[in-house]
């Protein structure tokens, strides 16, 4: 979304205080290192909680807790296959947000 379109979007009367609160909640998901590491893991491919734990060193309870928060915020989704649950980024917008943040960080 261009800066002009973004500005017009926020100037609309229908963007309420509640919408700003929801948007702020969305961005707080990126302020936790555990959640960020999980999002980075899922940039590569979908993974089970076990795979996430093996790659990050997190306990299963910590990873599951943060995945639950990420699901509530619609940053990740889960696909069940048999007794396994596979987590992935919810859609390409989330992938783009994480990749854009990485690009910005690399330019600092």
Helices and strands as residue ranges (DSSP letters): H 3-11, H 17-28, G 29-31, H 33-44, H 49-56, H 60-72, E 76-81, E 84-89, H 92-107
